[in-house]
Amino acid sequence: MPEAAGARVVTGEEPGSFARSVLARRHPALIRQVRDAFPYPPERQRALDALLEETQHGVIAPLLPGAHDGERWAVWGAPHVGRSWFDVPFLWAESYFYRRLLEAVGYFRPGPWQGIDPFAPFKRAELGGAAVAEELAALDDVAALPLEARDQAVLGGALWGNRADLGFRISAGQPREATDPGDPGTRVVADDSAPFWRHLAESAPTTVHLLADNAGRELIPDLILLDHLLRTGRAGKAVLHVKPYPYFVSDATTSDVVDCLRRITDAPGRAGRIGARLWDALTGGRLTVRTHPFSCAPLPYADMPADLRADLSAAAVTVSKGDLNYRRLVGDRRWPGTAGFAERTAAFPGPLLALRTLKSDVAVGIEASTLDALEGSGEAWRTSGTYAVIQFRP
Ligand SMILES: O=P(O)(O)OC[C@@]1(O)O[C@H](CO)[C@@H](O)[C@@H]1O
């Protein structure tokens, strides 16, 4: 990768940078929210307080002895343990932060808090909210559209669903709504949706994989997209990759899939019918859920293990959702915005579609004129979550 030498790895070292603000503000706010959301006993509270102190003023500690994944993290963490959280690669630091948060709350340790998702209260509140109900009701109107317009509607739903990221909304201890994106059409700064639909039309209806991101308001439109691909014969089968354990606040796990599916199935009108179809697809094996450990690895997709590579190589297309997956696809580096998407993702097996709202500094595959306009706009376009990309390569 000749460019890699020239593109700096994103870290939290730079004062005023987005990465630094996540490490210095978002993570402490999240620890406090989790601490307040559960009646944790004193030892769990102390572990959370110690993590907060370590992340802000200390050096990175290894996992406690006996962790089921201790060996893996010892390898991944070898270059970073003992250093400041702000000095190591941002992608690694964030991923390890979530692993350590689970350690602090006793998620993997046998006992009363084992398997209790520390982010569940936030996810549950979102799923029960008015926004989800409105989005499900809107599906009645989509049903009346011609196929091409339905294609765009379900793709757009999955794309903009990515704004609904609970980690993104944590600011100074308060969840907040992202600012209104305005007309979503003008905010898609790279749009390969046409070649993507052409590719699917030309492929035999084989398997479509979707690398999920957030639960709730993002996972629901993702499931609707998969149902649409199955129902219209573009996919013969679909595989939904979710996280094996809670991660990046609202990332979807299997139990979130079940919660979302129940929410869709219980809804009136077309949403309820889609829910019933998805239920049948899961029980009949046309839709499969996978929880590969690599989904929570602090590594780029270029480093995926052989079994996952073989699985994705056979896909008609893999749909990658969200910002973190995008960073793992192209590499979490300060690439020039015009760097080629196909070139940066060359190590990913099989055809690839990235649906991502921009919520971190990394961006590639943007036309020079568009990039100039964005840079000249004075907006925090890379991190505001109000711009998006639909990038495809066969
Ligand atoms: O992957 P997602 O849910 O779209 O976004 C994850 C995110 O909230 O986390 C990172 C900062 O914590 C950024 O990559 C991004 O803003």
The ligand as an SDF file (V2000), in Angstrom:
LIG
                    3D

 16 16  0  0  0  0  0  0  0  0999 V2000
  -20.2280    3.0290   13.4940 O   0  0  0  0  0  0  0  0  0  0  0  0
  -21.2100    4.0970   13.7700 P   0  0  0  0  0  0  0  0  0  0  0  0
  -22.2370    3.6830   14.7740 O   0  0  0  0  0  0  0  0  0  0  0  0
  -21.8060    4.6840   12.5410 O   0  0  0  0  0  0  0  0  0  0  0  0
  -20.4340    5.3120   14.4330 O   0  0  0  0  0  0  0  0  0  0  0  0
  -19.5610    5.1080   15.4640 C   0  0  0  0  0  0  0  0  0  0  0  0
  -19.1330    6.4070   16.0530 C   0  0  0  0  0  0  0  0  0  0  0  0
  -20.1620    7.0310   16.7740 O   0  0  0  0  0  0  0  0  0  0  0  0
  -18.1210    6.0740   16.8900 O   0  0  0  0  0  0  0  0  0  0  0  0
  -16.9170    6.6820   16.5180 C   0  0  0  0  0  0  0  0  0  0  0  0
  -16.5330    7.6460   17.5270 C   0  0  0  0  0  0  0  0  0  0  0  0
  -16.7890    7.0930   18.7770 O   0  0  0  0  0  0  0  0  0  0  0  0
  -17.0850    7.2810   15.1980 C   0  0  0  0  0  0  0  0  0  0  0  0
  -16.5870    6.4190   14.2550 O   0  0  0  0  0  0  0  0  0  0  0  0
  -18.5500    7.3820   15.0260 C   0  0  0  0  0  0  0  0  0  0  0  0
  -18.8910    8.6740   15.3260 O   0  0  0  0  0  0  0  0  0  0  0  0
  1  2  2  0
  2  3  1  0
  2  4  1  0
  2  5  1  0
  5  6  1  0
  6  7  1  0
  7  8  1  0
  7  9  1  0
  7 15  1  0
  9 10  1  0
 10 11  1  0
 10 13  1  0
 11 12  1  0
 13 14  1  0
 13 15  1  0
 15 16  1  0
M  END
$$$$
